[in-house]
Amino acid sequence: MNYWFGKKVLVTGGAGLIGSHIVEELVKKGSIVTVADNLKRGNIKNLRQVINDIEFFKTDLTDKNACNKACDKKDIVLHLASDAYGLSYSYTHHSEILTHNISLNTNILNACHIKEVKRVLSVSSSCVYSDDAEIPTKESEGFKGEPEKANIGYGWSKRILEIQANQLHLDYGMEIAIVRPANVYGPRDPITGEGTHVIPSLIHKVLFGKGPITVWGSGNQSRNFIYVKDV
C-alpha cells in the first residue's frame, strides 16, 4: 500500500539540497506536490526533473499570507525551509539567522493549524546539541546547555521550532513529528559561496586549488554527516 499516493503535500524549502530529493521521491510515489521556496539558498534547477509534475511557489515564508496560501487544502506539510549556512557565514550572522528562522517557522506552523493540515513534519537539526553533549548523543541532550557556539543562532531557532511544534500538539492535538538530521551532504549542495558547507567546500578547494584548506575549530573535533538520500 502506497501511503503517499494522491496526498496533497507541501514541501517548504523544496528547491534545496534535502527538499529537492524529497520532492522527487514524492512525485514517484504519486503525491500531488507543492513546493514553496524563496530560492535564496535553493535552486530551481534542482527540480528540473519534476518541474512539470509539481506546483512551485517562489515565496517569502516570513509573510503570513504566503504561508496560509501555501498550506491551504494540504494533507501533509514537510517543513524544511530555513536559513542554514556553512560555519564561515554562521559565525558572524547568528542574530540574522535566528530572527529569520523564528519568523518563518512561526508562520508555517500557525498556517498548518489555521488550515487544519492533518500531518506536519518539522525538520530540526543536530545543531540543537551543545558542544559538550555526550557521544553517542541521546535525544534528551537537545535542550541541555546552549546550542553549539559555532551555530548558536541556528541552533536556538531549531530548539524554538521544536518547542512550538510540541506546544501545538499539546494545545490542539496536531500531528507533528520532529527530526534532527546531522550535517547533510550530497548532490546539489552548492560548492562555492559564503554559505557553502564543509564537504563541498573542501572538495572544491582540493579539485581546483582555490586558496588554503581551512578546517574550523581545534582540528581535534569530530562531526557527523548523513548522505542526502539517506535522510
N, CA, C and O of each residue as an XYZ file, in Angstrom:
924
protein
N       0.842     -1.196      0.000
C       0.000      0.000      0.000
C       0.877      1.246      0.000
O       1.793      1.365      0.814
N       0.596      2.173     -0.912
C       1.375      3.401     -1.033
C       0.681      4.522     -0.270
O      -0.307      5.083     -0.744
N       1.195      4.846      0.905
C       0.580      5.870      1.747
C       0.533      7.229      1.060
O      -0.420      7.986      1.240
N       1.560      7.538      0.272
C       1.711      8.877     -0.281
C       0.886      9.132     -1.531
O       0.722     10.283     -1.935
N       0.361      8.079     -2.152
C      -0.350      8.258     -3.426
C      -1.574      9.157     -3.236
O      -2.422      8.904     -2.381
N      -1.645     10.207     -4.052
C      -2.791     11.112     -4.027
C      -2.799     12.127     -2.909
O      -3.687     12.978     -2.859
N      -1.817     12.062     -1.995
C      -1.757     13.019     -0.896
C      -1.301     14.389     -1.421
O      -0.400     14.484     -2.254
N      -1.946     15.440     -0.911
C      -1.547     16.804     -1.253
C      -0.480     17.247     -0.258
O      -0.760     17.468      0.921
N       0.747     17.371     -0.758
C       1.900     17.593      0.118
C       2.585     18.915     -0.222
O       2.909     19.180     -1.380
N       2.800     19.738      0.804
C       3.603     20.952      0.661
C       4.998     20.677      1.204
O       5.150     20.166      2.313
N       6.014     21.018      0.417
C       7.401     20.911      0.868
C       7.989     22.312      0.899
O       8.235     22.904     -0.151
N       8.217     22.851      2.098
C       8.873     24.154      2.186
C      10.376     23.952      2.055
O      10.934     22.990      2.581
N      11.022     24.871      1.346
C      12.443     24.664      1.074
C      12.674     23.533      0.101
O      13.723     22.890      0.121
N      11.695     23.289     -0.751
C      11.735     22.126     -1.638
C      12.687     22.221     -2.807
O      12.853     21.250     -3.545
N      13.326     23.384     -2.997
C      14.322     23.508     -4.063
C      15.742     23.379     -3.521
O      16.714     23.576     -4.251
N      15.855     23.050     -2.245
C      17.166     22.928     -1.621
C      17.747     21.535     -1.709
O      17.209     20.664     -2.393
N      18.845     21.334     -1.012
C      19.563     20.058     -1.043
C      18.670     18.893     -0.633
O      18.514     17.937     -1.392
N      18.086     18.963      0.555
C      17.243     17.866      1.035
C      15.887     17.889      0.353
O      15.397     16.864     -0.119
N      15.286     19.076      0.306
C      13.928     19.197     -0.207
C      13.749     18.692     -1.620
O      12.755     18.031     -1.919
N      14.702     18.995     -2.503
C      14.553     18.594     -3.906
C      14.571     17.079     -4.062
O      13.862     16.538     -4.911
N      15.369     16.389     -3.256
C      15.386     14.926     -3.314
C      14.079     14.342     -2.776
O      13.570     13.355     -3.306
N      13.538     14.958     -1.717
C      12.255     14.508     -1.182
C      11.150     14.713     -2.204
O      10.298     13.844     -2.384
N      11.161     15.857     -2.872
C      10.142     16.148     -3.883
C      10.160     15.090     -4.980
O       9.103     14.622     -5.404
N      11.338     14.713     -5.439
C      11.438     13.682     -6.475
C      10.829     12.366     -6.009
O      10.126     11.702     -6.771
N      11.092     11.990     -4.769
C      10.533     10.746     -4.235
C       9.015     10.827     -4.116
O       8.317      9.856     -4.407
N       8.507     11.971     -3.694
C       7.054     12.136     -3.566
C       6.363     12.037     -4.921
O       5.300     11.428     -5.040
N       6.970     12.637     -5.939
C       6.403     12.559     -7.290
C       6.371     11.107     -7.755
O       5.387     10.664     -8.348
N       7.443     10.367     -7.488
C       7.486      8.949     -7.863
C       6.366      8.164     -7.193
O       5.822      7.223     -7.772
N       6.024      8.559     -5.962
C       5.001      7.845     -5.198
C       3.586      8.340     -5.490
O       2.621      7.856     -4.899
N       3.466      9.305     -6.402
C       2.143      9.742     -6.824
C       1.511     10.829     -5.981
O       0.298     11.026     -6.043
N       2.305     11.541     -5.193
C       1.767     12.645     -4.406
C       1.502     13.857     -5.295
O       2.108     14.017     -6.355
N       0.588     14.700     -4.841
C       0.317     15.978     -5.501
C       1.146     17.013     -4.750
O       0.788     17.427     -3.647
N       2.256     17.425     -5.355
C       3.288     18.154     -4.621
C       3.283     19.647     -4.938
O       3.206     20.060     -6.095
N       3.367     20.436     -3.876
C       3.577     21.875     -3.980
C       4.892     22.213     -3.292
O       5.169     21.725     -2.196
N       5.693     23.042     -3.932
C       6.966     23.477     -3.361
C       6.909     24.976     -3.100
O       6.520     25.751     -3.973
N       7.296     25.376     -1.898
C       7.414     26.793     -1.549
C       8.868     27.074     -1.196
O       9.412     26.481     -0.264
N       9.496     27.976     -1.938
C      10.915     28.260     -1.726
C      11.200     29.678     -2.218
O      10.675     30.096     -3.250
N      12.026     30.414     -1.486
C      12.374     31.766     -1.944
C      13.586     31.778     -2.864
O      13.966     32.830     -3.378
N      14.192     30.616     -3.076
C      15.353     30.427     -3.948
C      16.576     31.221     -3.482
O      17.482     31.488     -4.271
N      16.600     31.590     -2.222
C      17.781     32.255     -1.665
C      18.922     31.260     -1.525
O      20.068     31.567     -1.856
N      18.608     30.080     -1.039
C      19.597     29.009     -0.922
C      19.316     27.881     -1.911
O      20.237     27.234     -2.410
N      18.042     27.656     -2.184
C      17.668     26.619     -3.138
C      17.864     27.082     -4.571
O      18.154     28.250     -4.828
N      17.703     26.159     -5.489
C      17.898     26.463     -6.906
C      16.826     25.744     -7.705
O      16.639     24.537     -7.551
N      16.122     26.475     -8.557
C      15.050     25.880     -9.343
C      15.581     24.753    -10.236
O      14.829     23.852    -10.606
N      16.866     24.801    -10.581
C      17.462     23.740    -11.397
C      17.441     22.393    -10.672
O      17.460     21.341    -11.311
N      17.403     22.429     -9.349
C      17.350     21.180     -8.586
C      16.054     20.415     -8.814
O      15.965     19.225     -8.510
N      15.045     21.107     -9.353
C      13.732     20.492     -9.577
C      13.461     20.227    -11.051
O      12.330     19.915    -11.425
N      14.481     20.347    -11.891
C      14.245     20.266    -13.331
C      13.657     18.925    -13.774
O      12.944     18.866    -14.776
N      13.947     17.857    -13.044
C      13.428     16.545    -13.445
C      11.939     16.380    -13.150
O      11.283     15.506    -13.717
N      11.402     17.231    -12.254
C       9.996     17.069    -11.848
C       9.192     18.353    -11.985
O       8.038     18.404    -11.560
N       9.781     19.394    -12.573
C       9.143     20.712    -12.568
C       7.768     20.699    -13.232
O       6.903     21.494    -12.864
N       7.554     19.822    -14.191
C       6.252     19.753    -14.865
C       5.230     18.926    -14.090
O       4.064     18.842    -14.477
N       5.678     18.318    -12.994
C       4.793     17.453    -12.205
C       4.427     18.057    -10.856
O       3.747     17.418    -10.054
N       4.875     19.291    -10.601
C       4.626     19.915     -9.306
C       4.088     21.331     -9.494
O       4.116     21.883    -10.594
N       3.600     21.900     -8.400
C       3.252     23.319     -8.369
C       4.341     24.022     -7.571
O       4.666     23.613     -6.457
N       4.903     25.082     -8.148
C       6.007     25.777     -7.489
C       5.631     27.215     -7.171
O       5.129     27.948     -8.023
N       5.887     27.609     -5.911
C       5.706     28.994     -5.486
C       7.058     29.564     -5.085
O       7.700     29.053     -4.167
N       7.497     30.623     -5.770
C       8.631     31.382     -5.258
C       8.047     32.378     -4.271
O       7.378     33.333     -4.667
N       8.296     32.161     -3.004
C       7.584     32.938     -1.995
C       8.426     33.148     -0.749
O       9.368     32.402     -0.483
N       8.074     34.167      0.003
C       8.748     34.504      1.250
C       7.913     33.995      2.415
O       6.825     34.511      2.672
N       8.408     32.998      3.115
C       7.633     32.377      4.185
C       7.638     33.187      5.477
O       7.038     32.770      6.468
N       8.307     34.338      5.481
C       8.145     35.255      6.604
C       6.882     36.095      6.421
O       6.544     36.906      7.283
N       6.189     35.902      5.305
C       4.903     36.550      5.020
C       3.781     35.592      5.434
O       3.646     34.509      4.864
N       2.984     35.989      6.416
C       1.923     35.125      6.934
C       0.929     34.729      5.850
O       0.515     33.572      5.779
N       0.547     35.676      5.012
C      -0.433     35.381      3.964
C       0.102     34.355      2.974
O      -0.639     33.497      2.493
N       1.390     34.449      2.673
C       2.011     33.481      1.763
C       1.972     32.082      2.365
O       1.741     31.103      1.655
N       2.196     31.988      3.663
C       2.161     30.686      4.341
C       0.754     30.106      4.355
O       0.564     28.912      4.123
N      -0.228     30.955      4.627
C      -1.619     30.490      4.627
C      -2.020     29.974      3.251
O      -2.698     28.953      3.138
N      -1.601     30.679      2.211
C      -1.910     30.257      0.845
C      -1.236     28.923      0.528
O      -1.854     28.034     -0.058
N       0.026     28.791      0.915
C       0.779     27.569      0.608
C       0.205     26.350      1.323
O       0.224     25.245      0.781
N      -0.308     26.547      2.543
C      -0.812     25.426      3.358
C      -2.270     25.084      3.084
O      -2.773     24.077      3.583
N      -2.941     25.897      2.311
C      -4.372     25.700      2.078
C      -4.653     24.366      1.381
O      -4.053     24.053      0.353
N      -5.570     23.589      1.952
C      -6.040     22.318      1.386
C      -4.930     21.272      1.245
O      -4.983     20.423      0.356
N      -3.943     21.336      2.111
C      -2.867     20.341      2.090
C      -3.136     19.259      3.132
O      -3.631     19.539      4.224
N      -2.801     18.021      2.778
C      -2.907     16.903      3.721
C      -1.689     16.839      4.638
O      -1.798     16.527      5.824
N      -0.528     17.143      4.060
C       0.741     16.995      4.773
C       1.642     18.180      4.441
O       1.695     18.629      3.296
N       2.342     18.678      5.439
C       3.364     19.704      5.219
C       4.700     19.182      5.729
O       4.817     18.781      6.886
N       5.697     19.188      4.866
C       7.066     18.842      5.241
C       7.845     20.149      5.295
O       8.170     20.732      4.260
N       8.140     20.602      6.504
C       8.740     21.928      6.687
C      10.254     21.820      6.817
O      10.786     21.492      7.877
N      10.933     22.105      5.706
C      12.390     22.068      5.673
C      13.018     23.447      5.541
O      14.214     23.603      5.789
N      12.241     24.443      5.158
C      12.795     25.766      4.871
C      13.465     26.374      6.097
O      12.915     26.347      7.199
N      14.650     26.920      5.891
C      15.350     27.641      6.959
C      16.575     28.323      6.365
O      17.055     27.950      5.295
N      17.070     29.329      7.079
C      18.375     29.883      6.754
C      19.421     28.975      7.384
O      19.521     28.892      8.608
N      20.195     28.300      6.552
C      21.234     27.391      7.049
C      22.483     27.600      6.207
O      22.434     27.529      4.979
N      23.599     27.856      6.871
C      24.822     28.197      6.159
C      26.008     27.414      6.703
O      25.913     26.730      7.722
N      27.123     27.534      5.998
C      28.365     26.972      6.493
C      28.894     27.787      7.667
O      28.396     28.876      7.952
N      29.899     27.254      8.340
C      30.401     27.882      9.564
C      30.960     29.280      9.336
O      30.794     30.149     10.191
N      31.618     29.517      8.203
C      32.239     30.819      7.972
C      31.208     31.940      7.976
O      31.498     33.050      8.423
N      30.005     31.656      7.481
C      28.931     32.658      7.476
C      28.214     32.690      8.820
O      27.927     33.764      9.348
N      27.928     31.536      9.363
C      27.162     31.457     10.611
C      27.857     32.172     11.765
O      27.195     32.776     12.609
N      29.187     32.109     11.806
C      29.947     32.725     12.896
C      29.611     34.201     13.086
O      29.660     34.706     14.207
N      29.272     34.895     12.003
C      29.074     36.348     12.076
C      27.637     36.783     11.806
O      27.375     37.978     11.673
N      26.700     35.838     11.724
C      25.318     36.195     11.391
C      24.305     35.469     12.278
O      23.214     35.132     11.820
N      24.654     35.231     13.529
C      23.777     34.461     14.413
C      22.407     35.113     14.593
O      21.386     34.433     14.484
N      22.368     36.411     14.866
C      21.086     37.078     15.134
C      20.205     37.108     13.894
O      18.990     36.939     13.990
N      20.810     37.321     12.736
C      20.056     37.337     11.476
C      19.401     35.980     11.220
O      18.221     35.903     10.877
N      20.172     34.924     11.389
C      19.664     33.568     11.166
C      18.572     33.227     12.171
O      17.541     32.664     11.803
N      18.794     33.566     13.438
C      17.818     33.295     14.492
C      16.494     33.988     14.207
O      15.440     33.352     14.242
N      16.540     35.279     13.926
C      15.322     36.064     13.716
C      14.541     35.585     12.501
O      13.321     35.435     12.560
N      15.242     35.347     11.405
C      14.575     34.925     10.170
C      13.916     33.564     10.338
O      12.773     33.371      9.924
N      14.628     32.623     10.940
C      14.079     31.279     11.088
C      12.895     31.235     12.041
O      11.928     30.516     11.790
N      12.954     31.994     13.131
C      11.817     32.036     14.053
C      10.581     32.568     13.344
O       9.478     32.060     13.547
N      10.759     33.586     12.514
C       9.636     34.180     11.791
C       8.974     33.186     10.853
O       7.758     33.002     10.898
N       9.765     32.544     10.003
C       9.157     31.628      9.029
C       8.619     30.369      9.703
O       7.596     29.835      9.275
N       9.291     29.883     10.752
C       8.786     28.706     11.470
C       7.435     28.993     12.111
O       6.510     28.185     12.025
N       7.332     30.151     12.753
C       6.079     30.541     13.398
C       4.950     30.641     12.386
O       3.843     30.163     12.630
N       5.235     31.263     11.252
C       4.202     31.450     10.232
C       3.720     30.129      9.647
O       2.520     29.924      9.466
N       4.655     29.237      9.352
C       4.273     27.952      8.758
C       3.478     27.106      9.740
O       2.448     26.542      9.370
N       3.931     27.007     10.975
C       3.215     26.186     11.953
C       1.830     26.750     12.245
O       0.866     25.994     12.369
N       1.724     28.062     12.356
C       0.405     28.668     12.571
C      -0.507     28.439     11.375
O      -1.701     28.186     11.538
N       0.057     28.527     10.172
C      -0.739     28.286      8.966
C      -1.232     26.840      8.923
O      -2.364     26.582      8.514
N      -0.393     25.905      9.341
C      -0.805     24.497      9.393
C      -1.982     24.316     10.347
O      -2.899     23.542     10.072
N      -1.951     25.027     11.460
C      -3.062     24.963     12.417
C      -4.321     25.595     11.838
O      -5.399     25.003     11.900
N      -4.192     26.783     11.281
C      -5.347     27.503     10.731
C      -5.997     26.716      9.596
O      -7.222     26.640      9.508
N      -5.177     26.136      8.736
C      -5.679     25.418      7.558
C      -5.963     23.941      7.846
O      -6.316     23.187      6.940
N      -5.811     23.533      9.102
C      -6.141     22.178      9.550
C      -5.400     21.099      8.759
O      -5.989     20.110      8.323
N      -4.105     21.314      8.587
C      -3.261     20.311      7.936
C      -3.205     19.070      8.829
O      -2.997     19.172     10.038
N      -3.390     17.907      8.222
C      -3.514     16.673      9.005
C      -2.209     16.244      9.672
O      -2.206     15.837     10.834
N      -1.105     16.337      8.936
C       0.176     15.871      9.491
C       1.283     16.837      9.072
O       1.295     17.351      7.954
N       2.209     17.067      9.997
C       3.298     18.015      9.759
C       4.620     17.384     10.187
O       4.708     16.738     11.231
N       5.641     17.582      9.362
C       6.995     17.193      9.744
C       7.824     18.461      9.887
O       7.968     19.219      8.929
N       8.369     18.696     11.074
C       9.251     19.836     11.316
C      10.689     19.337     11.346
O      11.049     18.502     12.176
N      11.498     19.847     10.443
C      12.886     19.397     10.364
C      13.761     20.297     11.226
O      13.961     21.473     10.921
N      14.274     19.726     12.300
C      15.167     20.428     13.214
C      16.609     20.162     12.776
O      16.873     20.041     11.580
N      17.527     20.070     13.710
C      18.933     19.889     13.351
C      19.728     19.391     14.548
O      19.356     19.628     15.697
N      20.817     18.704     14.270
C      21.723     18.289     15.344
C      22.439     19.484     15.960
O      23.120     19.344     16.976
N      22.289     20.658     15.352
C      22.895     21.872     15.912
C      22.231     22.302     17.219
O      22.724     23.210     17.888
N      21.122     21.663     17.592
C      20.499     21.983     18.883
C      21.360     21.504     20.049
O      21.216     21.995     21.169
N      22.256     20.544     19.793
C      23.062     19.980     20.873
C      24.213     20.911     21.254
O      24.710     21.676     20.427
N      24.619     20.834     22.501
C      25.715     21.670     22.990
C      27.057     21.095     22.557
O      27.146     19.948     22.121
N      28.091     21.905     22.684
C      29.436     21.461     22.307
C      29.931     20.311     23.173
O      30.746     19.501     22.731
N      29.437     20.239     24.415
C      29.909     19.185     25.318
C      28.883     18.066     25.510
O      28.906     17.366     26.522
N      27.988     17.902     24.541
C      26.997     16.823     24.621
C      27.695     15.466     24.617
O      28.738     15.295     23.987
N      27.109     14.512     25.323
C      27.678     13.168     25.371
C      27.655     12.526     23.987
O      26.753     12.778     23.188
N      28.652     11.702     23.718
C      28.731     10.976     22.450
C      28.821      9.485     22.751
O      29.689      9.093     23.531
N      27.968      8.625     22.172
C      26.844      8.977     21.295
C      25.796      9.811     22.029
O      25.628      9.692     23.242
N      25.100     10.651     21.277
C      24.227     11.661     21.866
C      22.779     11.194     21.927
O      22.221     10.734     20.931
N      22.181     11.317     23.101
C      20.774     10.981     23.282
C      19.897     12.171     22.881
O      20.334     13.320     22.940
N      18.662     11.886     22.474
C      17.742     12.967     22.120
C      17.521     13.923     23.285
O      17.317     15.119     23.081
N      17.561     13.401     24.495
C      17.315     14.218     25.683
C      18.379     15.291     25.895
O      18.183     16.207     26.693
N      19.511     15.183     25.183
C      20.580     16.177     25.301
C      20.252     17.462     24.540
O      20.969     18.456     24.663
N      19.180     17.447     23.759
C      18.881     18.560     22.861
C      18.571     19.878     23.527
O      18.656     20.926     22.887
N      18.208     19.850     24.809
C      17.882     21.095     25.499
C      18.769     21.323     26.720
O      18.409     22.066     27.633
N      19.928     20.679     26.724
C      20.877     20.881     27.814
C      21.902     21.936     27.413
O      22.502     21.854     26.341
N      22.100     22.927     28.278
C      23.078     23.966     27.992
C      22.699     24.799     26.781
O      21.531     24.857     26.397
N      23.684     25.440     26.185
C      23.499     26.254     24.981
C      23.750     25.385     23.743
O      24.526     24.432     23.805
N      23.094     25.709     22.616
C      23.453     25.020     21.372
C      24.922     25.282     21.037
O      25.539     26.204     21.571
N      25.464     24.465     20.154
C      26.871     24.611     19.787
C      27.176     26.054     19.382
O      26.406     26.673     18.648
N      28.297     26.582     19.862
C      28.613     28.001     19.690
C      28.761     28.401     18.227
O      28.375     29.506     17.845
N      29.311     27.522     17.413
C      29.541     27.869     16.009
C      28.242     28.142     15.258
O      28.230     28.900     14.288
N      27.146     27.522     15.706
C      25.845     27.692     15.050
C      24.773     28.081     16.067
O      23.640     27.606     15.986
N      25.123     28.936     17.016
C      24.218     29.174     18.139
C      22.897     29.819     17.714
O      21.849     29.487     18.269
N      22.926     30.725     16.749
C      21.685     31.332     16.269
C      20.789     30.317     15.591
O      19.587     30.259     15.848
N      21.387     29.517     14.722
C      20.649     28.464     14.023
C      20.153     27.417     15.013
O      19.014     26.957     14.926
N      21.022     27.043     15.959
C      20.646     26.036     16.950
C      19.474     26.475     17.804
O      18.560     25.690     18.057
N      19.491     27.733     18.252
C      18.371     28.234     19.053
C      17.084     28.292     18.235
O      16.006     28.003     18.754
N      17.190     28.662     16.962
C      15.980     28.717     16.125
C      15.353     27.340     15.982
O      14.130     27.218     15.908
N      16.184     26.297     15.941
C      15.662     24.939     15.827
C      15.099     24.434     17.158
O      14.111     23.699     17.176
N      15.721     24.823     18.263
C      15.137     24.471     19.560
C      13.749     25.104     19.709
O      12.801     24.459     20.157
N      13.653     26.368     19.325
C      12.370     27.072     19.427
C      11.337     26.428     18.506
O      10.166     26.320     18.871
N      11.759     26.001     17.315
C      10.860     25.289     16.408
C      10.301     24.043     17.081
O       9.103     23.773     16.992
N      11.153     23.288     17.749
C      10.702     22.069     18.428
C       9.708     22.394     19.542
O       8.714     21.689     19.715
N       9.975     23.456     20.293
C       9.058     23.867     21.361
C       7.707     24.268     20.778
O       6.660     23.881     21.298
N       7.734     25.045     19.695
C       6.489     25.473     19.052
C       5.686     24.272     18.559
O       4.478     24.191     18.778
N       6.367     23.344     17.893
C       5.687     22.166     17.352
C       5.068     21.333     18.469
O       3.922     20.895     18.363
N       5.822     21.120     19.528
C       5.318     20.330     20.647
C       4.120     21.005     21.312
O       3.165     20.334     21.702
N       4.169     22.328     21.440
C       3.072     23.026     22.101
C       1.801     23.003     21.260
O       0.702     22.897     21.804
N       1.938     23.101     19.949
C       0.766     22.997     19.075
C       0.138     21.609     19.180
O      -1.083     21.462     19.128
N       0.982     20.601     19.326
C       0.459     19.243     19.527
C      -0.299     19.146     20.847
O      -1.388     18.575     20.901
N       0.278     19.703     21.910
C      -0.359     19.635     23.226
C      -1.646     20.454     23.279
O      -2.632     20.029     23.881
N      -1.636     21.625     22.651
C      -2.796     22.520     22.717
C      -3.945     22.074     21.817
O      -5.112     22.152     22.199
N      -3.599     21.604     20.608
C      -4.639     21.355     19.609
C      -4.661     19.926     19.073
O      -5.498     19.590     18.236
N      -3.757     19.096     19.545
C      -3.726     17.722     19.069
C      -3.169     17.561     17.671
O      -3.374     16.522     17.043
N      -2.466     18.571     17.166
C      -1.887     18.472     15.825
C      -0.881     17.333     15.762
O      -0.094     17.133     16.688
N      -0.913     16.590     14.664
C       0.051     15.508     14.463
C       1.325     16.096     13.873
O       1.411     16.338     12.669
N       2.307     16.323     14.728
C       3.563     16.932     14.300
C       4.729     16.046     14.724
O       4.877     15.712     15.899
N       5.546     15.672     13.754
C       6.767     14.912     14.038
C       7.972     15.836     13.895
O       7.940     16.807     13.139
N       9.026     15.523     14.628
C      10.257     16.312     14.590
C      11.429     15.380     14.309
O      11.537     14.315     14.915
N      12.301     15.777     13.396
C      13.536     15.025     13.148
C      14.727     15.967     13.318
O      14.628     17.170     13.076
N      15.852     15.391     13.740
C      17.082     16.168     13.928
C      18.207     15.554     13.097
O      19.052     14.852     13.651
N      18.244     15.794     11.803
C      19.321     15.216     10.996
C      20.673     15.837     11.330
O      20.752     16.983     11.773
N      21.726     15.071     11.114
C      23.085     15.590     11.252
C      23.416     16.416     10.010
O      22.525     16.745      9.227
N      24.675     16.746      9.832
C      25.096     17.534      8.672
C      24.865     16.731      7.393
O      25.413     15.642      7.225
N      24.058     17.276      6.507
C      23.672     16.566      5.283
C      24.602     16.975      4.136
O      24.960     18.144      4.000
N      24.985     15.994      3.317
C      25.817     16.281      2.152
C      25.320     15.457      0.980
O      24.580     14.490      1.156
N      25.734     15.848     -0.220
C      25.372     15.076     -1.397
C      25.152     15.957     -2.606
O      25.412     17.159     -2.554
N      24.671     15.369     -3.711
C      24.428     16.127     -4.933
C      23.501     17.311     -4.681
O      22.538     17.203     -3.921
N      23.795     18.443     -5.322
C      23.029     19.695     -5.256
C      23.398     20.570     -4.068
O      22.767     21.601     -3.836
N      24.401     20.172     -3.325
C      24.911     21.038     -2.261
C      25.876     22.023     -2.919
O      26.868     21.587     -3.503
N      25.626     23.344     -2.847
C      26.489     24.320     -3.532
C      27.950     24.174     -3.132
O      28.261     23.941     -1.964
N      28.849     24.313     -4.111
C      30.271     24.119     -3.835
C      31.019     25.435     -3.654
O      32.185     25.432     -3.259
N      30.366     26.557     -3.937
C      31.007     27.856     -3.758
C      30.034     28.816     -3.082
O      28.831     28.560     -3.017
N      30.579     29.930     -2.578
C      29.742     30.931     -1.917
C      30.012     30.968     -0.428
O      30.551     30.019      0.141
N      29.626     32.089      0.211
C      29.949     32.270      1.625
C      29.176     31.333      2.549
O      29.556     31.144      3.704
N      28.087     30.744      2.041
C      27.305     29.836      2.868
C      27.583     28.371      2.608
O      26.832     27.508      3.063
N      28.666     28.073      1.873
C      28.955     26.699      1.480
C      29.265     25.811      2.683
O      29.936     26.230      3.627
N      28.761     24.572      2.629
C      29.025     23.612      3.698
C      30.413     22.994      3.544
O      31.051     23.122      2.500
N      30.866     22.324      4.601
C      32.267     21.924      4.680
C      32.671     20.905      3.612
O      33.725     21.065      2.997
N      31.873     19.870      3.374
C      32.295     18.826      2.431
C      32.413     19.359      1.004
O      33.468     19.179      0.395
N      31.382     20.013      0.430
C      31.552     20.544     -0.927
C      32.638     21.611     -1.010
O      33.323     21.718     -2.027
N      32.802     22.402      0.052
C      33.836     23.435      0.053
C      35.229     22.825     -0.027
O      36.067     23.281     -0.805
N      35.477     21.793      0.778
C      36.788     21.145      0.769
C      37.050     20.435     -0.556
O      38.163     20.477     -1.080
N      36.018     19.780     -1.095
C      36.174     19.097     -2.386
C      36.547     20.101     -3.472
O      37.425     19.840     -4.294
N      35.875     21.250     -3.469
C      36.140     22.281     -4.479
C      37.574     22.799     -4.361
O      38.253     22.990     -5.370
N      38.026     23.024     -3.140
C      39.380     23.541     -2.942
C      40.436     22.527     -3.361
O      41.465     22.900     -3.926
N      40.192     21.247     -3.090
C      41.142     20.209     -3.483
C      41.203     20.082     -5.006
O      42.286     19.971     -5.581
N      40.034     20.099     -5.656
C      39.981     19.904     -7.105
C      40.528     21.089     -7.882
O      41.175     20.915     -8.915
N      40.268     22.297     -7.387
C      40.597     23.485     -8.172
C      41.678     24.357     -7.534
O      42.015     25.415     -8.066
N      42.220     23.922     -6.402
C      43.311     24.649     -5.787
C      42.969     26.061     -5.388
O      43.803     26.958     -5.508
N      41.750     26.276     -4.912
C      41.292     27.615     -4.561
C      41.610     27.938     -3.099
O      40.818     27.634     -2.207
N      42.759     28.549     -2.857
C      43.088     29.018     -1.520
C      43.465     27.902     -0.569
O      43.458     26.725     -0.929
N      43.799     28.294      0.665
C      44.179     27.292      1.675
C      42.981     26.459      2.101
O      41.838     26.910      2.031
N      43.257     25.248      2.539
C      42.197     24.368      3.037
C      42.098     24.570      4.545
O      42.945     24.098      5.303
N      41.060     25.272      4.965
C      40.882     25.617      6.372
C      39.889     24.677      7.029
O      38.790     24.467      6.516
N      40.275     24.112      8.163
C      39.373     23.301      8.976
C      39.068     24.097     10.237
O      39.958     24.353     11.047
N      37.805     24.487     10.401
C      37.423     25.310     11.540
C      37.518     24.517     12.840
O      37.257     23.314     12.872
N      37.897     25.217     13.915
C      37.986     24.571     15.219
C      39.419     24.207     15.562
O      40.361     24.731     14.968
N      39.578     23.316     16.514
C      40.901     22.941     17.019
C      41.617     21.943     16.118
O      42.836     21.794     16.194
N      40.866     21.269     15.273
C      41.443     20.202     14.462
C      41.256     18.841     15.089
O      41.520     17.818     14.456
N      40.804     18.820     16.328
C      40.575     17.558     17.034
C      39.101     17.198     17.121
O      38.748     16.136     17.633
N      38.242     18.075     16.625
C      36.804     17.860     16.753
C      36.313     16.793     15.768
O      36.985     16.472     14.788
N      35.143     16.262     16.051
C      34.512     15.299     15.142
C      33.134     15.821     14.760
O      32.513     16.566     15.518
N      32.657     15.427     13.575
C      31.331     15.840     13.112
C      30.631     14.644     12.479
O      31.272     13.772     11.891
N      29.320     14.615     12.606
C      28.516     13.572     11.973
C      27.983     14.077     10.643
O      27.608     15.243     10.515
N      27.951     13.197      9.660
C      27.395     13.545      8.356
C      26.430     12.453      7.915
O      26.584     11.285      8.272
N      25.438     12.852      7.135
C      24.488     11.892      6.578
C      24.252     12.226      5.110
O      24.061     13.387      4.748
N      24.268     11.200      4.275
C      24.062     11.383      2.836
C      22.609     11.754      2.573
O      21.696     11.207      3.192
N      22.406     12.685      1.653
C      21.083     13.271      1.453
C      20.004     12.233      1.153
O      18.873     12.382      1.616
N      20.319     11.196      0.398
C      19.292     10.213      0.059
C      18.993      9.267      1.214
O      18.019      8.515      1.170
N      19.823      9.302      2.239
C      19.542      8.520      3.440
C      18.623      9.274      4.399
O      18.067      8.687      5.327
N      18.469     10.574      4.170
C      17.592     11.369      5.028
C      16.142     10.995      4.762
O      15.237     11.552      5.384
